Amino acid sequence: MDDEKSLLRGCLETPWDKAPFLVYADWIEEHNETERANYLRSALETEKVKKITQIPNAVLDWFAKIVPTTPESWLFFRGFPSHFKINHFRNVDISSPTGRWHTLPWDWCFSFRATHRLNFEAVAKLVNHPRMLNLTRFEATRHFDSNQLRAFARGPFFYNLTRLDLSENRFSADTLAAILNNPTLINLTHLSLNACFLVRDHALLLPSTSCWKGLEALSLCHNHLDSFAIYHLVTHSQAGNLRILDLTGNNVMEVGALMLSTNPFFSQLQSLDLSRTNISPEGLIALANSPNLSQLTHLNISFNPINNQVLIALSESPYLSQLKYLNVLTTSGSLEKGAVALAHSSQLKNLRKLEINRRLIGKKGREALIEKKLLRRSKRDPE
């Protein structure tokens, strides 16, 4: 039992590292728990969060020895209970060892998600709790007011936090700067600030915050960022660390697209979402022909004014050979020539998934894409 405790402690201290989990899987297999060991290895490979109803009985029986009552809100990751949701917590004393949540073992919590509004006292206790050191992911969308956001900014235990989602909260520029300059957010790699009413002032301060240089994924969907704000974000030298950028629903326009396409710091960018960003066909063609986007595997330019010239530019671009996913959904126009060009492209050899309005590509376009296995045949297809 002491050996198992030490192995578990190694897993909990570095939840982002697979090696301790694999060592633990080998150990429990040697101790005649083959089913749990196999499940743990498969969970490490798939990296998917699963509900408690999807977990084998062997795992649940083992966990029942540690936590007598396992709430249905538990989610399992890498074969361990690692996420929980608090749905009704206005009267919860987060720091109390007794009360309605006393059965939750904080040692197992790697992810926290708030689904209802907290009161100020609950937020203050939560962010100042030493068990926050365990968390690698924190999500509180829509449920923090300005005072709670300032309390979050002063949290002293975010050293292991790698993913932060504060979408649908309203920030002043000063509050956002205080959060992102928190000295304990040194390992933050994924930041989501979707629908936060961010404007140019927010974009101007983002690159100057202390956590900016470590960001690998940035999601700023459905804010009020214009082409000047985009320019300030993408031309900063430390933007070169970004692997994922989502600007869906912002007013990027042609000027912003040209800035993105000529940005030398995006050479490592792998995923770019520019859906509903009012980019003209000329701007989309410039993106398709950009040598700075040669590492892209995911590109979403849907619901912009896409025409045949845009699709042909995408199909002929020598810089999109790594692309695996392409979304060019739109609601108007005839795209038959462009669809045929995509199907016959010698450059898009790695393309595995294509999102396109099949009603706009004509019979020739559909047949060509079906032949290349980029579309499936449907009985609803028009003749």
C-alpha positions in Angstrom: 0.0 0.0 0.0 2.9 2.4 0.8 4.3 1.7 -2.7 0.9 2.5 -4.3 0.6 5.7 -2.4 4.0 6.9 -3.5 3.2 6.0 -7.1 -0.1 7.8 -6.9 1.6 10.8 -5.3 3.9 11.0 -8.4 0.9 11.0 -10.7 -0.8 13.8 -8.7 2.2 16.0 -8.5 2.8 16.0 -12.3 -0.6 15.4 -13.9 0.6 16.7 -17.2 3.3 13.9 -17.5 2.3 10.5 -18.7 5.3 8.6 -17.5 4.2 8.3 -13.8 0.8 7.0 -14.9 2.4 4.3 -17.1 4.7 3.3 -14.2 1.6 3.0 -12.0 -0.2 1.0 -14.7 2.7 -1.5 -14.8 2.7 -1.7 -11.0 -1.1 -2.5 -10.6 -0.8 -5.1 -13.4 1.9 -6.8 -11.5 -0.5 -6.9 -8.5 -3.3 -8.7 -10.5 -5.4 -5.7 -11.5 -5.0 -6.2 -15.3 -8.4 -4.7 -16.2 -7.7 -1.4 -14.4 -4.1 -1.3 -15.9 -5.3 -1.8 -19.4 -8.0 0.8 -19.0 -5.4 3.3 -17.6 -3.2 2.7 -20.6 -6.0 3.1 -23.1 -7.2 6.3 -21.3 -3.7 7.7 -21.7 -3.7 7.1 -25.4 -7.1 8.6 -26.1 -6.7 11.6 -23.8 -10.5 11.9 -23.6 -12.6 13.1 -20.6 -15.3 10.5 -19.8 -18.4 10.5 -17.6 -18.7 8.3 -14.6 -21.2 6.0 -16.5 -18.4 5.2 -19.0 -15.9 3.9 -16.5 -15.3 0.2 -15.9 -16.5 -1.3 -12.6 -13.0 -2.3 -11.7 -11.9 1.4 -11.7 -15.1 2.5 -9.8 -14.6 -0.3 -7.2 -11.1 0.8 -6.5 -12.1 4.5 -6.3 -14.9 3.7 -3.9 -12.3 2.6 -1.4 -10.9 6.1 -1.4 -14.1 8.1 -1.7 -17.2 6.4 -0.2 -19.6 8.5 -2.2 -18.7 9.4 -5.8 -20.9 12.2 -7.1 -22.3 11.9 -10.6 -20.6 15.2 -11.5 -17.2 13.6 -11.5 -15.5 13.3 -14.8 -12.5 10.9 -15.4 -9.4 11.8 -17.4 -6.4 9.5 -18.0 -8.2 6.8 -16.0 -8.4 9.0 -12.8 -11.2 11.1 -11.4 -9.9 14.6 -12.3 -12.8 17.0 -13.0 -15.8 18.0 -11.1 -18.5 20.6 -11.6 -20.1 22.6 -8.8 -23.6 23.4 -9.8 -25.1 25.0 -6.6 -22.6 26.5 -4.3 -23.9 29.8 -2.9 -23.8 28.4 0.6 -20.7 26.2 0.1 -17.7 26.7 2.4 -14.9 25.7 0.0 -12.3 25.5 2.7 -14.4 23.5 5.2 -13.6 19.8 5.7 -17.3 19.2 6.4 -20.4 20.1 4.7 -22.1 19.1 1.4 -18.8 18.8 -0.5 -16.7 17.1 2.1 -16.6 13.9 0.1 -14.7 15.6 -2.8 -10.9 14.7 -2.4 -9.2 17.9 -3.7 -6.0 15.8 -4.2 -7.7 14.3 -7.3 -8.9 17.6 -8.9 -7.0 18.7 -11.9 -9.8 20.7 -13.4 -12.4 23.1 -12.0 -15.5 24.3 -13.8 -18.0 26.7 -12.4 -21.5 26.3 -14.0 -23.4 28.8 -11.9 -22.7 32.1 -10.3 -20.6 32.2 -7.2 -20.9 34.7 -4.4 -17.8 36.8 -3.6 -16.9 34.8 -0.4 -16.9 31.5 -2.3 -14.6 32.9 -5.0 -12.2 34.4 -2.5 -11.9 31.1 -0.6 -11.6 29.1 -3.7 -8.7 31.0 -5.4 -6.8 31.3 -2.1 -7.2 27.6 -1.3 -3.8 25.7 -1.3 -5.4 22.9 -3.2 -5.5 25.2 -6.2 -1.9 24.1 -6.7 -3.3 20.8 -8.1 -5.4 22.4 -10.8 -4.1 22.5 -14.4 -7.4 23.8 -15.8 -9.8 26.5 -14.5 -13.0 27.4 -16.3 -15.5 30.1 -15.1 -17.5 31.3 -18.0 -20.1 34.0 -17.6 -20.2 33.8 -13.8 -17.6 36.2 -12.4 -18.4 39.9 -11.8 -15.7 42.6 -11.6 -15.0 42.1 -7.9 -14.6 38.4 -8.3 -12.3 38.8 -11.3 -10.1 41.1 -9.2 -10.1 38.5 -6.4 -9.1 35.9 -9.0 -6.3 38.1 -10.2 -4.8 38.0 -6.7 -4.8 34.1 -6.5 -1.5 32.9 -5.1 -1.7 29.2 -6.2 -1.9 29.0 -10.0 1.6 27.6 -10.6 0.4 24.4 -12.3 -2.5 26.1 -14.2 -2.0 25.5 -18.0 -5.5 26.3 -19.3 -7.6 29.2 -18.3 -11.1 30.0 -19.7 -12.8 33.2 -18.5 -15.1 33.6 -21.5 -18.3 35.6 -21.4 -17.1 37.7 -18.5 -16.7 41.5 -18.8 -13.2 42.9 -18.1 -11.8 46.3 -17.7 -8.4 46.6 -19.3 -6.8 47.0 -15.9 -8.5 43.9 -14.5 -7.4 41.8 -17.5 -3.9 43.1 -17.1 -3.9 42.2 -13.4 -5.0 38.6 -14.1 -2.5 38.0 -16.9 0.3 39.5 -14.9 -0.3 37.2 -11.9 3.2 35.9 -11.2 1.9 32.4 -10.5 0.5 32.0 -14.0 4.0 31.0 -15.3 2.9 27.8 -16.9 -0.2 29.1 -18.7 -0.3 27.8 -22.3 -4.1 28.0 -23.3 -6.1 31.2 -22.8 -9.8 31.6 -23.8 -11.4 35.0 -23.6 -14.4 34.5 -25.9 -17.3 37.0 -25.9 -15.7 39.2 -23.3 -16.5 42.5 -25.0 -12.8 43.0 -25.6 -11.9 46.1 -27.6 -8.7 47.7 -28.9 -7.5 48.7 -25.4 -7.5 45.1 -24.3 -5.6 44.0 -27.4 -2.9 46.7 -26.8 -2.1 45.4 -23.4 -2.2 41.6 -24.1 1.3 41.3 -25.5 2.8 43.2 -22.6 1.5 40.8 -19.9 3.8 38.4 -18.3 2.0 35.2 -19.4 1.9 36.2 -23.1 5.2 34.7 -24.1 4.2 31.3 -22.9 0.9 31.1 -24.7 0.5 28.4 -27.3 -3.3 28.7 -27.8 -5.3 31.9 -27.8 -9.1 32.1 -28.4 -10.7 35.6 -28.7 -13.9 34.7 -30.4 -16.8 37.1 -30.8 -15.2 40.2 -29.3 -15.0 43.7 -30.8 -11.4 43.6 -32.1 -10.7 45.5 -35.3 -7.8 45.2 -37.8 -5.6 47.6 -35.8 -6.1 45.5 -32.7 -5.3 42.3 -34.7 -2.2 44.0 -36.1 -0.9 44.8 -32.6 -1.5 41.2 -31.5 0.1 39.4 -34.4 3.1 41.6 -35.0 4.5 41.1 -31.6 7.6 39.0 -31.7 6.4 36.6 -28.9 3.3 35.8 -31.0 5.6 33.3 -32.6 4.9 30.8 -29.8 1.3 30.5 -30.8 0.2 27.2 -32.2 -3.6 27.9 -32.1 -5.3 31.2 -32.9 -9.1 31.7 -33.0 -10.4 35.1 -34.0 -13.9 34.0 -35.0 -16.5 36.8 -35.0 -14.1 39.7 -34.9 -13.9 42.4 -37.6 -10.6 41.3 -39.1 -11.4 42.5 -42.6 -9.0 42.5 -45.6 -6.4 44.7 -43.8 -6.2 42.3 -40.9 -5.9 39.3 -43.2 -3.0 40.9 -45.0 -1.3 41.5 -41.7 -1.8 37.9 -40.8 -0.5 36.6 -44.1 2.7 38.8 -44.0 3.4 38.1 -40.3 6.8 36.4 -40.0 6.1 35.3 -36.4 3.4 32.8 -37.4 5.7 30.2 -38.8 4.7 27.7 -36.1 0.9 28.3 -36.3 -1.0 25.1 -36.7 -4.6 26.1 -36.3 -6.3 29.3 -37.5 -10.0 30.2 -37.2 -11.2 33.2 -39.1 -14.9 32.4 -39.4 -17.3 35.4 -39.8 -14.5 38.0 -39.8 -15.6 40.0 -42.9 -12.5 39.2 -44.9 -12.8 40.0 -48.6 -11.9 37.4 -51.3 -8.6 39.2 -51.8 -7.7 38.9 -48.2 -8.6 35.2 -48.2 -6.4 34.6 -51.3 -3.5 36.4 -49.6 -3.8 34.0 -46.6 -3.9 31.0 -49.0 -0.6 32.2 -50.6 1.2 33.1 -47.4 4.5 31.2 -46.9 4.2 32.2 -43.2 1.3 29.8 -42.7 3.0 26.7 -44.1 2.5 24.7 -40.8 -1.2 25.0 -40.8 -3.2 21.8 -40.3 -6.5 23.4 -39.4 -8.0 26.4 -41.3 -11.5 27.8 -40.9 -12.5 30.7 -43.1 -16.2 29.9 -43.2 -19.0 32.5 -43.7 -16.7 35.0 -45.3 -17.4 36.0 -49.0 -15.8 32.8 -50.5 -15.9 32.4 -54.3 -14.3 30.1 -56.8 -11.1 32.2 -57.0 -10.6 31.6 -53.2 -11.1 27.9 -53.5 -8.7 27.7 -56.5 -6.1 29.7 -54.6 -6.4 27.2 -51.7 -6.1 24.2 -54.0 -3.0 25.6 -55.8 -1.2 27.0 -52.7 2.2 25.2 -52.2 2.1 26.4 -48.6 -0.9 24.4 -47.4 0.5 20.9 -47.9 0.1 20.1 -44.2 -3.6 21.0 -44.1 -5.8 18.3 -42.7 -9.0 20.2 -42.0 -10.5 23.0 -44.1 -13.8 24.8 -43.5 -15.1 26.9 -46.4 -18.8 26.9 -45.6 -20.8 29.8 -47.0 -24.4 30.5 -47.8 -24.4 32.0 -51.4 -22.7 31.8 -54.7 -21.8 29.0 -57.1 -18.6 27.1 -56.1 -18.6 24.2 -58.6 -15.2 25.2 -60.2 -13.6 25.7 -56.9 -14.9 22.4 -55.5 -13.5 20.6 -58.5 -10.1 22.3 -58.0 -10.0 21.3 -54.4 -10.8 17.7 -55.3 -8.0 17.6 -58.0 -5.5 19.5 -55.9 -1.9 18.1 -55.9 -1.0 20.3 -53.0 -3.7 19.3 -50.5 -2.5 15.7 -50.2 -3.0 15.5 -46.4 -6.6 17.0 -46.4 -8.9 14.6 -44.5 -11.9 16.7 -43.7 -13.6 19.4 -45.8 -16.6 21.5 -44.7 -18.4 22.9 -47.7 -22.0 23.7 -48.6 -22.8 20.8 -50.9 -25.8 22.7 -52.4 -23.5 25.3 -53.9 -20.9 23.1 -55.6 -23.0 21.5 -58.3 -23.1 17.9 -59.4 -19.5 17.9 -60.8 -18.1 19.4 -57.6 -19.9 16.8 -55.4 -18.9 13.9 -57.6 -15.3 15.0 -57.6 -15.1 15.5 -53.8 -17.0 12.2 -53.2 -14.4 10.4 -55.4 -11.6 11.9 -53.3 -13.5 10.8 -50.1 -13.8 14.4 -48.9 -17.6 14.2 -49.1 -20.0 11.4 -48.5 -22.9 10.7 -50.8 -26.3 11.8 -49.6 -29.8 11.1 -50.7 -30.6 14.8 -50.1 -28.2 16.0 -52.7 -29.9 18.1 -55.4 -29.6 16.9 -59.0 
